[in-house]
Amino acid sequence: MLSGHGAKARVLDRLRGAARRLVVGGIGAGALSIQAIAVIGSGLMGRGIAYVSALGGFRTALHDVSPEALERALVQIHKDFDEGINRGKVTTDQAHAALERLVPAASLEAAATDADFVIEAVPEQMALKLQTFARLDALVRPDAVLATNTSALSVTEIAAATKRPDRVVGMHFFNPVPKMKLVEIVRALDTAPETIDATADVAKRMGKETVLVKESPGFITSRINAMIGNEAFYMLQEGVATARDIDTALKLGLNHPMGPFEMIDLVGLDTRLAVLEFLHRTLGEKYRPAPLLVQHVKAGRLGRKVGRGVYEYERESP
Ligand SMILES: NC(=O)c1ccc[n+]([C@@H]2O[C@H](COP(=O)([O-])OP(=O)(O)OC[C@H]3O[C@@H](n4cnc5c(N)ncnc54)[C@H](O)[C@@H]3O)[C@@H](O)[C@H]2O)c1
């Protein structure tokens, strides 16, 4: 089991040793050498990021404020490696080596103190992100990079909670992380070129392709995706077509792998509404959430996670 005390102490020793061996350039002094990554938050995204990080060869510490969530994440990561082996995506040796590199961390301090690169994946609330980044800033080396997996919040605002805005960057992964190829790298106002380079290198070693986005609400993907989903809800509200036919039209006519309603049920209607409200506040009228979407959220039709969204599902086990 990965979560034993002895295992944790051994791994922390390894992480400290790695930190001592590091040769890390300062700003303007060449490339950063990233060996040890800390992932903060072990939910849907954090556990996937920990998976690709460990598989990419990084010593990976995974922390969650909830011990139960951390335990669930470790169980899921083991299952994901089994699935990867069964699908021929990873070898048994690669999976074992990756699991050796992955350690649970009971505290933020234990996870972050010796990390070269931190990826935050706590819930999408600005106050929580600010508090987490302020704490991380006090814990990690001055030249360590702090990345946020926020879907739509301002990375510049998050960076301002630290004394190292040049070392703060957005690193937007997609769900499910082990399968989705893209990482959007988000350049905030003060993000240094070295930080962007280090982030692109980390993503590459995790097997991802990257695109670089200047910070703006919703980046590329969330902005376009929210717009398509909102338009689909307006069409449903106007009675233009059924949800099934709108989904079928986008899949078969426009070659989208999923229909907008299938996608929104997967993402969660509440999550999508929160993104749209943010885009509406920051980018203007064309992002006003469709009243029918608001109504679905009020009715508790939040998507697959509760068994009912635009469509009905068999209740998924927690
Ligand atoms: N779900 C997606 O499809 C998706 C895609 C891209 C980006 N994101 C972003 O990733 C982030 C995480 O989303 P998620 O879907 O994984 O959420 P989640 O709710 O599944 O997981 C969040 C985890 O963070 C933990 N947590 C809460 N406060 C914490 C703290 N102070 N310190 C450490 N851990 C803490 C929670 O216990 C939980 O396990 C959000 O910013 C979200 O917008 C989500």
The ligand as a MOL file (V3000), in Angstrom:
LIG
                    3D

  0  0  0     0  0            999 V3000
M  V30 BEGIN CTAB
M  V30 COUNTS 44 48 0 0 0
M  V30 BEGIN ATOM
M  V30 1 N -13.3630 18.6350 -13.8110 0
M  V30 2 C -12.8680 19.0260 -15.0000 0
M  V30 3 O -13.2830 18.5470 -16.0650 0
M  V30 4 C -11.7650 20.0690 -15.0310 0
M  V30 5 C -11.0380 20.2460 -16.2220 0
M  V30 6 C -9.9780 21.1720 -16.2310 0
M  V30 7 C -9.6910 21.8960 -15.0910 0
M  V30 8 N -10.4220 21.7140 -13.9400 0 CHG=1
M  V30 9 C -10.0530 22.5090 -12.7600 0
M  V30 10 O -9.2740 21.6810 -11.8910 0
M  V30 11 C -9.4970 22.0840 -10.5320 0
M  V30 12 C -9.9450 20.8730 -9.7350 0
M  V30 13 O -11.1300 20.3580 -10.2910 0
M  V30 14 P -11.6400 18.8650 -10.0070 0
M  V30 15 O -12.7150 18.6000 -10.9860 0
M  V30 16 O -10.4800 17.9450 -9.8880 0 CHG=-1
M  V30 17 O -12.2880 19.0640 -8.5450 0
M  V30 18 P -12.6290 17.9490 -7.4580 0
M  V30 19 O -13.6850 18.5390 -6.5980 0
M  V30 20 O -12.8450 16.6090 -8.0980 0
M  V30 21 O -11.2740 17.8380 -6.6010 0
M  V30 22 C -10.7780 18.8670 -5.7960 0
M  V30 23 C -10.0250 18.2300 -4.6340 0
M  V30 24 O -9.3570 19.2530 -3.9190 0
M  V30 25 C -9.4260 18.9360 -2.5400 0
M  V30 26 N -9.1980 20.1490 -1.7770 0
M  V30 27 C -10.0830 21.0990 -1.3930 0
M  V30 28 N -9.4540 22.0790 -0.6980 0
M  V30 29 C -8.1420 21.7330 -0.6590 0
M  V30 30 C -6.9870 22.3280 -0.0890 0
M  V30 31 N -7.0520 23.4890 0.5580 0
M  V30 32 N -5.7940 21.6800 -0.2070 0
M  V30 33 C -5.7250 20.4930 -0.8490 0
M  V30 34 N -6.7810 19.8710 -1.4190 0
M  V30 35 C -7.9730 20.5010 -1.3320 0
M  V30 36 C -10.7970 18.3200 -2.3580 0
M  V30 37 O -10.8350 17.5200 -1.1740 0
M  V30 38 C -10.9370 17.4970 -3.6510 0
M  V30 39 O -10.4850 16.1650 -3.4760 0
M  V30 40 C -10.5120 23.2290 -10.5960 0
M  V30 41 O -9.8320 24.4520 -10.6140 0
M  V30 42 C -11.2170 22.9820 -11.9210 0
M  V30 43 O -11.7860 24.1590 -12.4520 0
M  V30 44 C -11.4390 20.8060 -13.8850 0
M  V30 END ATOM
M  V30 BEGIN BOND
M  V30 1 1 1 2
M  V30 2 2 2 3
M  V30 3 1 2 4
M  V30 4 1 4 5
M  V30 5 2 4 44
M  V30 6 2 5 6
M  V30 7 1 6 7
M  V30 8 2 7 8
M  V30 9 1 8 9
M  V30 10 1 8 44
M  V30 11 1 9 10
M  V30 12 1 9 42
M  V30 13 1 10 11
M  V30 14 1 11 12
M  V30 15 1 11 40
M  V30 16 1 12 13
M  V30 17 1 13 14
M  V30 18 2 14 15
M  V30 19 1 14 16
M  V30 20 1 14 17
M  V30 21 1 17 18
M  V30 22 2 18 19
M  V30 23 1 18 20
M  V30 24 1 18 21
M  V30 25 1 21 22
M  V30 26 1 22 23
M  V30 27 1 23 24
M  V30 28 1 23 38
M  V30 29 1 24 25
M  V30 30 1 25 26
M  V30 31 1 25 36
M  V30 32 1 26 27
M  V30 33 1 26 35
M  V30 34 2 27 28
M  V30 35 1 28 29
M  V30 36 1 29 30
M  V30 37 2 29 35
M  V30 38 1 30 31
M  V30 39 2 30 32
M  V30 40 1 32 33
M  V30 41 2 33 34
M  V30 42 1 34 35
M  V30 43 1 36 37
M  V30 44 1 36 38
M  V30 45 1 38 39
M  V30 46 1 40 41
M  V30 47 1 40 42
M  V30 48 1 42 43
M  V30 END BOND
M  V30 END CTAB
M  END
